[in-house]
Amino acid sequence: MSTIKACIFDLDGVIVDTAVYHYKAWKRLADQLGLSFTEHDNELLKGVSRVRSLEIILELNHVTKTAEEQTELATQKNNWYVDMINQMTPAEILPGAKEFLEACRAAGIKTALGSASKNSSTILAKINMAHLFDAIVDGNHVSKAKPDPEVFLKGAEALGVSPAECVVFEDAIAGVEAAINGGMKVVGIGEPAVLNRANIVVSGLDKMSLELLHSL
């Protein structure tokens, strides 16, 4: 008998792909500052906080800014990003995400969002999926970034289940590590070679089923 009682989902790259908007906003900021920033560099920012993302871009260009300047720049980037995500529609939900969440809920499995994003409520409202989550834990509720398991442990707590009864869905290495660090099973969304510490890896939630979930 499966002991899985809850599924906790990352947002970016699992439910929707907002990476393109993050990239465009960071690229615009880099261009404005006369700094180099490529799509390859952008891979380093996946699953990383806004402040740390800016630090990485500055480090790549051997540039230093005061804490005050960094706050101002990170805020500017976020304003551009928010403008873009405010144009999002349900058409941007990744294949299978809505269907799998609906299947989980129909089967009595609790669902939570566990994301570093501080804009998750805006995104969920735009794609009309907020009602599919029993709990939302995001960057507004946690202080420690993945691979620290804080966001997932708070998700389990909000759902009233133990970490061992949870399965996390993650597309980033740091997120997979966070789930493992929290004592949870984890499904990697992406490339098996990259997310090789996950219990299983699938290309997207359209490849997930309740049978596969309970086989973990």
SVG drawing of the C-alpha trace seen along z (x, -y; Angstrom):
<svg xmlns="http://www.w3.org/2000/svg" viewBox="-12 -52 48 54">
<polyline fill="none" stroke="black" stroke-width="0.4" points="0.0,0.0 1.4,-3.4 2.2,-5.8 2.1,-8.9 -0.4,-11.4 0.8,-14.7 2.5,-16.1 4.5,-19.4 5.2,-21.2 7.8,-23.7 6.3,-26.4 8.9,-27.5 9.6,-24.7 7.1,-22.3 3.7,-24.0 4.6,-26.9 7.8,-28.0 8.5,-31.5 12.3,-31.1 11.9,-32.9 10.5,-36.0 13.2,-35.9 15.8,-35.7 14.3,-38.6 14.2,-40.8 17.8,-40.0 19.0,-40.5 17.3,-43.9 19.0,-44.9 22.4,-43.5 22.1,-45.4 21.2,-48.6 24.3,-48.2 26.5,-47.3 27.1,-43.8 27.4,-40.5 24.6,-38.0 23.8,-35.0 21.2,-32.2 24.1,-29.9 24.7,-32.2 21.0,-32.1 21.3,-28.4 23.2,-29.4 20.2,-31.3 17.7,-28.5 16.2,-27.9 18.3,-30.8 16.9,-33.8 16.6,-37.2 19.4,-38.7 21.8,-35.9 20.9,-35.9 22.0,-39.5 25.2,-38.7 26.0,-36.0 25.6,-38.3 27.8,-40.9 30.4,-38.3 30.5,-36.9 31.3,-40.5 33.7,-41.2 31.6,-44.2 30.8,-45.3 27.8,-47.3 26.9,-48.5 24.1,-46.7 21.8,-49.7 22.6,-49.6 22.0,-45.9 18.6,-46.3 17.6,-49.0 18.7,-46.8 17.0,-43.7 13.8,-45.7 14.0,-47.1 14.4,-43.6 11.4,-42.3 9.2,-45.2 9.9,-44.3 9.3,-40.6 6.0,-41.3 4.9,-43.4 5.5,-40.3 3.8,-37.7 0.8,-39.9 0.2,-39.1 0.2,-35.3 -2.8,-33.1 -3.8,-29.5 -2.4,-28.7 1.1,-28.8 0.4,-25.9 2.9,-23.2 1.5,-20.0 -0.2,-17.6 0.2,-19.9 -3.4,-20.8 -4.6,-17.2 -2.1,-15.6 -3.1,-18.0 -6.7,-17.3 -6.1,-13.6 -4.2,-13.9 -7.0,-15.8 -9.6,-13.4 -7.6,-10.6 -7.5,-12.4 -3.9,-13.3 -3.1,-16.8 -1.3,-19.3 1.0,-22.2 3.1,-24.7 6.7,-25.0 8.4,-27.8 11.2,-30.3 9.1,-32.8 7.6,-35.8 5.2,-36.2 3.6,-32.8 0.1,-34.0 0.1,-36.4 1.1,-33.6 -1.5,-31.1 -4.2,-33.7 -3.3,-34.4 -3.3,-30.7 -6.4,-30.0 -4.8,-27.2 -4.8,-28.6 -7.8,-26.5 -5.8,-23.3 -3.5,-23.8 -4.3,-23.1 -1.4,-25.2 1.0,-27.7 4.5,-28.2 6.7,-30.6 9.4,-33.2 7.2,-35.3 7.1,-32.6 10.7,-31.3 14.1,-32.8 16.3,-29.9 16.9,-29.1 16.9,-25.6 18.9,-23.2 17.7,-24.1 14.5,-22.1 12.6,-24.9 10.1,-25.5 9.1,-21.9 9.1,-21.2 6.7,-24.2 4.6,-22.8 4.3,-19.4 3.5,-21.1 0.8,-23.2 -0.8,-20.0 -0.6,-18.2 1.6,-15.4 5.0,-14.0 7.9,-14.6 8.1,-10.8 4.5,-11.0 5.4,-13.7 6.6,-13.6 8.2,-16.7 8.2,-17.7 11.3,-19.7 13.1,-20.7 16.3,-22.2 19.2,-20.4 19.0,-22.6 15.3,-21.7 15.9,-17.9 18.6,-18.3 16.2,-20.3 13.6,-17.5 16.2,-14.9 17.5,-17.0 13.9,-17.2 13.5,-13.4 11.0,-13.4 10.8,-11.4 11.4,-13.5 10.4,-13.3 12.7,-15.2 11.2,-17.1 13.8,-17.3 16.9,-15.4 17.8,-12.2 21.6,-13.0 21.1,-16.3 18.6,-15.3 20.2,-12.0 19.5,-12.1 15.8,-12.1 13.8,-8.9 12.6,-9.0 12.9,-11.6 10.2,-12.4 10.1,-15.0 7.0,-16.7 3.8,-16.1 2.1,-14.8 4.3,-11.7 3.1,-11.3 0.3,-9.0 -1.1,-8.0 0.2,-4.5 3.8,-5.9 3.4,-8.1 2.4,-5.1 5.3,-3.0 7.8,-5.4"/>
</svg>
